[in-house]
C-alpha cells in the first residue's frame, strides 16, 4: 500500500524531498492579543521578535476578524465555523451543543491523534471544548500561561510515534488581564519609577476591569458597575445603579496612567512572544517544523484606553475584533507573504479540513483559505459579522462598521427592529455613514436570515466554575 495522503501532503505542497513524518496541525490561540502589537503588523517597538520571525516564514492575514469579543464565544466559532448565536445564548452558562460537530471531532475521524492544552476558565472542559480530544489538559486553576500549557503538550507529543499525524490545540491567557507579568517583561516597557494610579491598577488582579468611562471605579463590586442582563441601547444602560451608589469612588485616569497600563500590556505581549519562541524551539528539537502546519491567532483584541476602558466585552469595534492570523506552512513554504483580503476566524476550521481533504460539516459559514496559502489571490469577505455581550451585533465592510445594540442575533425580534429602528437613533453606532449605513443594515438583515437556530438550551455549568469566572472578572448572566 502507498503512503497516505496525510504523509504525501507536505511533499505536494512544498515540492521538497519526501518528509519523514505525516502532515500534522498545531493551532496556537494567544488570548486577547491585539494585531497591532506585532512587528509583522507594523508595530515598531520590537515586542514580538519570535512571532515576527515566524511571520517571515509564513503567510499573514493582515485583516482577520473575530466573530465575538469574548473568549468563550469566539473559540466556539473557531471550533465549529458557526456564529455564536447558533451555539446558544451568549451566556457563561451555555456549553457547545452536542449536535454541532467540532473541528477536533472531525480531525479524529480522519485518523489524527488529538490533544489540547488550555488556560482554563472559558475553555474549561465543561463548556464542551474537550469533545474530540483524546487528552484535554487544563493544568492550572488560574488563567493559564504557556508556562503552564506548553509542558503537558510537549510531553504528549513525545508519546507519539513518528508515523502518527496529530492535531494539537494550544492556548494561553498571557496577554489577558491581569497584564502584569514576571520581570523583566512586566514593567520592561514602562517609564521607570512610575508610581501613580496606573501602577496601582496594573498591580490589582482585576484592576483594569474597574476602569469605565476613563475613571477607576472603586468601593463597589464589578457586578454593581455594569448591567449585563438589562437591555442596552448605545452607551446608555451599560451602567447599573448600585444600591450603595454613594460608596462609589471615582478617580480619573490621566494620559500617563493610560500609557502606563498600555505599556504593561506590551510587557505581556513580549512575555507571550518569548514563550512562542520556546514552543518553536521545542518543535524544532523534535524535527516537527518540516511536517507541521502551524496556525497562530488570537480570539479577540483588547481596548487599551479607547472608549475609556481596558477590556474587550463592551464594544464591537476593531480594537476588540481585529486579530492576528498567521499560518506557517510545513517547512516555511511561502514565507513572508501577506494577504490583505478581509477574512474571519470562521475560516480557520474549513482551511484545515480542506488541507487534509476532509469533508466539512454541514451548515458551516467559513470558507477555506487554502488558495491563499498556495499563493492565489482571494477576494475575502465583503462584510464581516460579529456578536457580543450586551445584545450586540456588528457588520464591518472594508471602509466602515455599523453596530446594532438592543437585542442579539438569536432574538426573533431582530429583523423587525433592524428594519424599523432609526439609523440615526441610539440603536446604531459606528463609523458608517449613509449610504453605507443603509447598506450595512441590509447586510445584517440578510446575514440574520442565514443563521441556523441553536439546538440546545442553557447547560448546567458547575457552581465552582461559575465562581472561578467571577473571581477572574466575569459576571452577569451566570
C-alpha positions in Angstrom: 0.0 0.0 0.0 1.3 3.5 -0.9 1.9 6.4 1.5 -1.3 8.0 2.9 -2.4 11.4 1.7 -1.5 12.8 5.1 2.1 11.7 4.5 2.2 13.0 1.0 0.6 16.4 1.5 3.8 18.2 2.8 5.6 16.9 -0.3 2.8 18.0 -2.6 2.7 21.5 -1.0 6.4 22.2 -0.8 7.9 20.3 -3.7 10.7 19.2 -1.4 12.1 15.8 -0.7 9.8 13.3 0.9 9.1 14.1 4.6 9.8 11.6 7.4 6.6 12.4 9.2 2.9 12.8 8.2 1.3 16.2 8.0 0.2 17.4 11.4 -1.5 20.6 12.6 -0.9 22.9 15.6 -3.2 25.7 16.4 -2.0 28.3 19.0 -4.5 30.7 20.4 -2.9 33.7 22.2 -5.9 35.0 24.1 -6.5 38.8 23.9 -3.6 39.6 21.6 -4.1 42.7 19.5 -2.8 42.5 15.9 -1.2 46.0 16.1 1.3 44.8 18.8 3.2 42.6 16.3 6.0 43.9 14.2 4.7 41.9 11.3 1.6 44.0 11.5 3.6 47.3 11.6 4.4 47.8 15.3 7.9 49.4 15.6 8.6 48.6 19.2 10.2 45.2 18.8 7.8 43.4 21.1 7.5 40.2 19.2 10.8 39.0 17.6 9.7 35.4 17.7 6.3 35.9 16.2 7.9 38.2 13.6 10.4 35.5 12.6 7.5 33.0 12.2 5.7 35.6 10.1 8.8 35.8 7.8 8.4 32.0 7.3 4.6 32.1 7.0 1.6 33.8 5.5 -0.1 36.6 7.5 -3.7 37.7 7.1 -3.5 41.3 7.9 -7.3 41.8 8.0 -8.6 39.0 10.2 -11.5 39.5 12.5 -13.1 37.5 15.3 -16.8 36.7 15.4 -17.0 37.6 19.1 -15.3 39.7 21.6 -15.3 37.1 24.4 -13.1 34.0 24.8 -15.9 31.5 25.2 -17.9 32.6 22.2 -15.0 33.3 19.9 -13.5 29.9 20.5 -16.9 28.3 20.0 -17.0 29.9 16.5 -13.4 28.9 15.9 -14.1 25.2 16.7 -17.4 25.0 14.8 -17.2 27.6 12.0 -20.6 28.9 13.2 -21.7 32.2 14.7 -22.0 32.4 18.5 -25.8 32.7 18.5 -26.0 29.4 16.6 -24.4 27.7 19.5 -26.8 29.0 22.2 -27.4 32.2 24.1 -24.4 34.4 24.7 -24.2 33.3 28.3 -21.5 32.0 30.6 -23.9 29.1 31.4 -24.0 27.9 27.8 -21.9 25.0 26.5 -21.3 23.9 22.9 -24.4 21.9 21.6 -23.7 18.2 21.4 -25.4 18.2 17.9 -22.8 20.6 16.4 -19.6 18.9 15.2 -16.3 20.4 16.3 -13.0 20.6 14.4 -11.2 18.1 16.7 -14.0 15.6 16.3 -13.6 15.8 12.5 -9.8 15.5 12.7 -10.2 12.4 14.9 -12.5 10.9 12.3 -9.7 11.3 9.7 -7.1 9.5 11.7 -5.4 12.3 13.6 -4.3 11.9 17.2 -5.8 14.8 19.1 -4.9 16.8 22.2 -5.4 20.2 23.7 -3.7 22.1 26.5 -5.6 25.2 27.6 -5.5 28.0 30.1 -8.8 27.1 31.7 -11.6 29.5 32.6 -13.7 29.9 29.5 -12.1 26.9 27.8 -12.9 24.6 30.7 -14.0 21.1 29.6 -17.5 21.8 31.0 -18.1 24.1 28.0 -17.7 21.2 25.6 -14.3 22.1 24.1 -12.8 18.8 25.1 -15.0 16.9 22.7 -12.9 15.2 20.0 -9.6 15.4 22.0 -8.0 12.3 23.4 -6.3 14.4 26.0 -7.5 17.7 27.3 -5.0 19.3 29.6 -6.0 22.3 31.8 -3.0 22.4 34.1 -3.9 25.4 36.3 -7.0 26.7 38.1 -5.9 30.3 37.2 -6.0 31.9 33.8 -3.1 29.8 32.5 0.1 30.9 30.6 2.1 28.9 28.1 4.3 28.4 31.1 1.5 26.0 32.2 0.1 24.7 29.0 3.2 24.1 26.8 4.9 21.4 29.0 2.0 18.9 29.0 1.5 19.4 25.3 5.2 18.6 24.6 5.0 15.6 26.9 2.0 14.3 24.9 3.9 14.9 21.6 6.8 12.8 23.0 4.5 9.9 23.4 3.5 9.7 19.7 5.3 7.6 17.1 6.8 9.3 14.0 4.0 7.6 11.9 1.2 9.3 13.7 -0.4 12.5 12.5 -1.6 14.9 15.2 -3.8 17.8 15.8 -2.7 19.9 18.8 -4.5 22.9 20.2 -2.6 25.2 22.5 -4.0 28.2 24.4 -2.8 30.8 26.9 -4.0 33.9 28.7 -0.6 35.5 28.6 -1.9 38.8 27.2 -5.2 38.8 29.0 -5.8 40.9 32.1 -4.1 41.0 34.6 -1.4 42.2 32.1 1.5 42.3 34.6 3.9 39.5 34.0 7.2 38.5 35.8 10.4 40.5 35.3 12.0 41.6 33.1 8.8 41.6 31.0 6.2 43.1 33.4 7.4 46.7 33.6 10.1 46.4 30.9 8.4 48.9 28.6 7.1 51.4 31.2 8.5 54.6 32.4 11.0 53.7 35.2 9.6 54.6 38.7 6.1 55.4 37.6 4.0 55.2 40.8 0.7 56.9 40.1 -2.8 55.4 39.7 -1.9 53.5 36.6 0.6 51.4 38.5 -1.8 50.7 41.3 -4.4 49.5 38.8 -1.8 47.3 37.0 -0.9 45.6 40.2 -4.5 44.6 41.0 -5.9 41.3 39.9 -9.0 42.8 38.3 -7.9 46.4 38.3 -8.5 47.2 34.7 -12.0 45.8 34.9 -12.8 48.7 37.2 -12.0 51.3 34.6 -15.1 52.7 32.9 -15.5 56.0 31.1 -11.9 56.8 31.8 -12.3 56.5 35.5 -11.1 54.0 38.1 -14.2 52.9 40.0 -13.7 51.5 43.5 -15.7 50.9 46.6 -18.3 48.7 44.9 -18.2 45.3 43.1 -17.7 44.7 39.4 -21.2 43.3 39.2 -22.6 46.6 40.6 -20.8 48.6 38.0 -22.1 47.1 34.7 -25.5 45.9 33.6 -25.2 42.8 31.5 -28.8 41.5 31.7 -30.7 44.7 31.1 -31.3 46.0 27.6 -28.5 48.2 26.4 -29.1 50.9 23.9 -25.9 52.7 22.7 -23.8 53.5 25.7 -26.9 54.1 27.8 -27.6 51.2 30.0 -24.0 49.9 30.3 -24.1 51.4 33.8 -26.1 49.9 36.6 -27.1 52.0 39.6 -25.9 50.0 42.6 -27.8 50.1 45.9 -24.8 51.8 47.6 -24.0 54.2 44.8 -22.9 56.8 47.3 -20.0 54.4 48.2 -18.6 54.6 44.6 -15.3 56.3 44.4 -14.2 57.7 41.0 -10.7 58.6 40.1 -9.9 60.0 36.6 -7.2 58.2 34.7 -4.6 60.6 33.4 -3.0 60.2 30.0 0.1 59.0 31.9 -2.0 56.3 33.6 -3.4 55.1 30.3 0.0 55.0 28.7 1.5 53.1 31.7 -1.2 50.4 31.6 -0.8 50.1 27.9 2.9 49.6 28.2 2.3 46.9 30.9 0.2 45.2 28.3 3.2 45.4 25.9 5.2 43.6 28.5 2.7 40.8 28.5 2.9 40.7 24.7 6.7 40.3 24.9 6.3 37.6 27.6 3.9 35.7 25.4 6.3 36.0 22.4 9.2 34.6 24.5 7.1 31.5 25.2 6.2 31.2 21.5 10.0 31.1 20.9 10.2 28.3 23.4 7.5 26.4 21.6 9.1 26.8 18.2 12.5 25.6 19.6 10.8 22.6 21.2 9.2 21.7 17.8 12.5 22.1 16.0 14.2 19.8 18.6 11.5 17.2 17.7 12.0 17.6 14.0 8.4 18.7 13.6 8.7 22.0 11.7 9.0 20.3 8.3 5.8 18.4 8.7 3.5 20.6 10.8 1.1 23.3 9.7 1.2 26.0 12.5 -1.6 28.4 12.8 -1.2 31.3 15.4 -4.2 33.5 16.2 -6.0 35.4 18.9 -9.6 35.0 19.8 -10.2 38.8 20.2 -8.4 42.0 20.8 -8.4 44.4 23.7 -9.3 48.1 24.4 -6.3 49.8 25.8 -7.9 53.1 26.9 -10.1 53.5 23.8 -13.6 54.5 24.9 -12.3 54.9 28.4 -11.9 51.1 29.1 -9.4 48.3 29.3 -11.4 45.4 28.3 -12.9 43.6 25.3 -16.6 42.9 26.1 -18.1 46.4 25.9 -17.9 47.2 22.2 -17.7 45.5 18.8 -15.0 47.5 17.0 -11.6 47.0 15.6 -9.8 47.3 19.0 -11.9 44.3 20.2 -12.2 42.3 17.0 -9.1 42.8 14.8 -6.8 39.8 15.5 -3.5 38.4 14.2 -3.8 35.3 12.0 -0.5 33.7 10.9 -0.1 30.4 9.1 3.3 28.8 8.7 3.2 26.0 6.1 5.4 22.9 6.7 9.0 23.9 6.1 8.1 27.6 5.9 6.9 27.4 2.3 5.5 30.7 1.0 7.2 32.6 3.9 6.8 36.3 4.2 3.7 36.8 2.1 0.7 38.9 3.1 -3.0 38.5 2.4 -4.9 41.8 2.8 -8.3 40.4 1.9 -10.7 40.5 4.9 -11.1 37.1 6.5 -12.8 35.6 9.6 -11.8 33.2 12.3 -14.7 31.2 11.0 -12.4 30.4 8.0 -9.7 28.6 10.1 -11.5 25.2 10.5 -12.6 24.9 6.8 -9.0 25.7 5.8 -7.6 22.9 7.9 -10.2 20.4 6.7 -9.5 21.5 3.1 -5.8 20.9 3.6 -6.3 17.3 4.8 -9.0 16.7 2.1 -11.7 16.2 4.8 -15.4 16.8 4.2 -16.5 19.8 6.4 -19.7 19.5 8.5 -22.9 20.9 7.1 -24.2 24.4 7.9 -20.8 26.0 8.5 -20.2 29.6 7.5 -16.4 29.6 7.0 -14.6 29.5 3.7 -11.3 27.7 3.1 -8.2 30.0 2.8 -6.1 27.2 1.2 -5.9 29.0 -2.1 -4.3 32.0 -0.4 -1.8 29.6 1.3 -0.9 28.3 -2.1 -0.2 31.9 -3.4 -3.5 32.6 -5.2 -5.4 35.8 -4.8 -8.6 35.8 -2.8 -11.3 38.4 -2.6 -12.2 37.8 1.1 -15.4 38.9 2.7 -17.3 42.0 1.6 -18.8 42.2 5.1 -17.7 40.6 8.3 -20.2 39.9 11.1 -19.6 39.7 14.9 -21.6 39.3 18.0 -21.1 40.5 21.6 -22.4 40.6 25.1 -25.0 43.2 25.9 -27.0 42.1 22.9 -24.8 43.5 20.2 -24.2 42.6 16.6 -21.8 44.3 14.2 -21.2 44.5 10.4 -17.8 45.6 9.0 -17.1 46.5 5.4 -13.6 47.3 4.2 -14.2 51.0 4.9 -16.7 51.2 7.8 -18.5 49.5 10.7 -22.1 49.6 11.9 -23.1 48.1 15.3 -26.7 47.4 16.4 -27.5 47.2 20.1 -30.6 46.2 22.0 -31.3 42.6 21.0 -29.0 39.8 20.0 -28.8 37.7 16.8 -30.8 35.0 18.5 -33.8 37.2 19.0 -36.9 36.6 16.9 -37.5 40.4 17.0 -34.1 41.3 15.4 -35.3 41.5 11.8 -38.2 43.8 12.7 -36.0 46.0 14.9 -33.3 46.3 12.3 -35.9 47.4 9.8 -37.7 49.9 12.0 -35.0 51.4 14.2 -33.8 54.8 13.1 -30.4 54.7 11.6 -29.6 58.0 13.3 -31.0 56.8 16.6 -29.4 55.3 19.7 -29.7 51.6 18.5 -27.0 52.1 15.8 -23.4 53.3 16.2 -20.2 53.1 14.3 -18.2 54.8 11.6 -20.5 54.1 8.7 -22.4 57.0 7.1 -25.1 56.9 4.5 -25.4 55.3 2.0 -23.1 52.7 3.6 -25.1 52.8 6.8 -28.2 51.6 5.0 -26.2 49.0 3.1 -24.7 47.5 6.2 -28.1 47.4 7.9 -29.4 45.5 4.9 -26.4 43.2 5.1 -27.2 42.5 8.8 -30.7 41.5 7.8 -29.6 39.2 5.1 -26.9 37.7 7.4 -29.5 37.0 10.1 -31.6 35.0 7.6 -28.7 32.6 7.0 -28.2 31.7 10.7 -29.2 28.2 11.9 -31.0 28.3 15.3 -29.2 26.9 18.3 -30.3 23.3 19.0 -29.6 23.3 22.8 -30.7 25.2 25.8 -28.6 26.5 28.7 -26.3 23.9 30.2 -25.7 23.2 33.8 -22.3 24.7 34.5 -20.9 23.8 37.9 -21.1 26.4 40.7 -17.3 26.0 41.1 -16.6 27.1 37.6 -19.0 30.0 37.8 -17.3 31.2 41.0 -13.9 30.9 39.2 -15.3 33.1 36.5 -16.5 35.7 39.0 -13.1 35.8 40.6 -11.5 36.4 37.3 -13.7 39.4 36.5 -16.6 37.8 34.6 -20.1 38.3 35.9 -23.6 38.9 34.7 -25.9 36.2 33.3 -24.4 33.2 35.1 
